[in-house]
Amino acid sequence: MLQSSTIHFLKSLKKNNNKEWFDKNRSQYELAKNDYLSLVTKVLNELQGFDPTLLELQPKQCIFRLNRDVRFSKNKDPYKTNFGASFSKGAKKIQTAGYYFHLEPGANFVGGGLWMPMAPDLHKVRQEIDYCFKEFGSIIKKAAFKTTFGDLDNTLKLVRPPKGFELDNPALEYLKLKSFIATRPMKDVELTDKALIKNIVRDFKTIAPLVYFLNRAID
């Protein structure tokens, strides 16, 4: 579980996203960051128990910086208003499929998959889905997956079939995707529940077969 003070800090930061406020409340940030790191450490330990590709991963490699890169953004707020953790064998330097936990009061979610792969890897994933659609379908149609995540997110997708694939391809709707991710929203009340880690790990176990499938495609 997370401390209620961590949730409070992120809510306050959203209302006061400026350096002056942050500097005055840096001690609260340090407490919140360490609380989140403690959660990530425990989740990673559980993940390493069933995903051996993560055995070399360290907790601090999973957590994203709070500072925003505002150089090319119209939004000049200096800080993110969330804590994010990505668990993948490539850490944050190499793009591979993995698991993700997003802590943002009012917009929390847990999930995983492969986000916006580069063109060569995207083509590999599409080929793997095409060649092994029965296997892919058995993963995303499994009862636990459907109950937890519903289906893959289809927000980012092509209008037409990707080059090399026909309109009558049975996997077409998945071949059009630009990302291969699934998420489950989490209510704020879940964050301070003693079962938080157990629930996150349960969801990660549910999505693990998809992560394995995607990494097999790009390896």
N, C-alpha and C positions, 0 to 999 in steps of 0.2 A: 504494500500500500504506500501511497504518497502522503506527505504531511499536508494538512490544510493550508499551512503557511506558504507552501510552494504554489498552490493554486491561487492563493491571494496575491502573491508576488506577480504572477503572469497577468492577472486581471488588472492590477495596478499599473503595470508596465504598459499595457494597452492604452490606458487613459493618460499616461505620462511618458510618451515615447520621446524622450529628449535626454541629452547627456547630463544636464544639470541635475535632473531628478535621479537619474541612474547613479551618478556619483554619490549622491546623498544616501542612496539605499543600496550601495554596493555590498554591505554586509548581509542584507537580506537576499541579494542575488547569490552570494556564495553559499548560503544555507540551502537555497532552492536548487542550485546546480549540484551540490553534493548529495542532496536527497534524490535527485533524478539519476545521478551517477550510481548511487547505491541500488536503485531499482534496475537500471540497465545491467549492472554487474550480476545481479541475481537472475535476471532473465537470460543473459548470455550463458551463465553457468548451466541453466536448464537446457538451453538450445544445444549446447555442445554435447549434451548427453544423447541427443538423437540425430544431430547433423555434424558428422565428423569433419566436414569441410571448414567448420568454424573454430576448430581447436586452436589455431594459432592467433585468433582474433583477440584483441584486448579491449576492455570496456571503453577506454578513452578514444579508441579508434572508431567507435560507433556513433559518437555524439557530435552533432553539428555545432559550429560556433553560433553565438547569439548575435554577433555583429552582422549587419547586412552589408552587402556590396552595393553601394548606391551610385556607382560611377555611371552606369548606363540606364538608370531607373528614374522615372518621374517621381516616384515615391522616395522622398529623402529621409524617411524615418530611419534613425541609426540602428535600431534593434529589431530583431524578430520578436514576435509576441508568442512564440511557442518554443518548446524543447523537442527536438527530433532525434531519433536514434535509428540508424540503419545497421542491420546485422547481415553482412554478406562476406563471402570469402575474399572478395576483392577490397574489403574495407571501403573507404570513401574515395580511393584513388583509381580503382579499376572498376568499370561498370560491369557488374554481374547481377543476376537475380538474387533476391534476398528477402528479408523480413523488415518490417518498419513499424515503429510505434511513434505516434504523433500526439504530443501533449499540448493542447491549446483549449483552455476552458471554453465550452460552447461549440468546439469543433474538433474534439478528440477522435482519433481513429487508430485502428490496428489493422495490419494487412501485409501485403507482400507482392512479389512478382518482379517484373523488369520494366523500368520507367524509361521511355523514349530512347531506345537503343539506337546507336549509329547505324547507318544504312547497311553495312556488311552484316552486322549481327541481326538486324531486323530481317534481312533476307534469309538468314540461317534459321531463325525462329519460324518464319512463315513456311519454309521448306519442311521443317520438322513437323509442324502442325499438319501440313498437307500429307506428308508421308505416313504419319502416325496419328491420324485424326481419331481413330477408334480409341487409342490409348489416351490421347488428350481429352476426348469426350468423357471417358470414364473418370478422369480426375475432376473435371469441373461439374460433372453431373452427379457426383457422389452426394448422398444425402447430407452428410455433415458439411460439405462445402457449400451446397445450395442453402442450407439452413443458416449458416454463418455469414456467407458473403453474397449469396444470390447468384451472381454471375460476374464475369470480368467487366471492368469499367469500360464503357464504349464511348466515352466523351470525345476522345481523340481518335478519329478513324477516317479512312478515305471514303469518298463518295463512290468511286469506281473501283473495280477489282485491281489489285496491284499488278504490275507488269509480269506476265508469264502465267497468270492464273485466269481461268475461264469463269464466266457468269454462273455456270451450272455446278461449280465446285461445292460440295456439301459443307466444306469448312469456310466458305467465303466470308461470312460475317466476322469470323475471327481473323481471317487473313487480312482484312481491311484495317485491323487495329494498328495503331502506332505505338501503343504501350500495352503491356500484358500484366495488369495489376488487378487485385481484388482487395476491397477494404470493408471493414465493419465499423460503423460509428460507435463511439462510446459516450455514455452520459457522464456528466461531471461526478455524479454520485458514485460511479464505479471506481473513480480514482483513489478514493480514500477507503475503499472496501478492503478488508483483509485478504480477499480472494483475487485481488488485482493481478498479481504475478501469475497465479494459477490460470486465470482466464486468458491472459496474454499468451502464455505458453500453449494453452489448449488451442487457441486460434492459429498460432504458428505451426503447430503439428498438423492442423487441418490443411494449411496451405503449402506445407513442405513438399508434397508430391509435384505441385505446380512449379515450385522453385527448382527442384531436381530436373524436371523436364526441360525447363528453359535453359538452365546451365548446361545441360547435356547438348542442347542445340548449338550453343555458342562456343563451347569448349573445342 
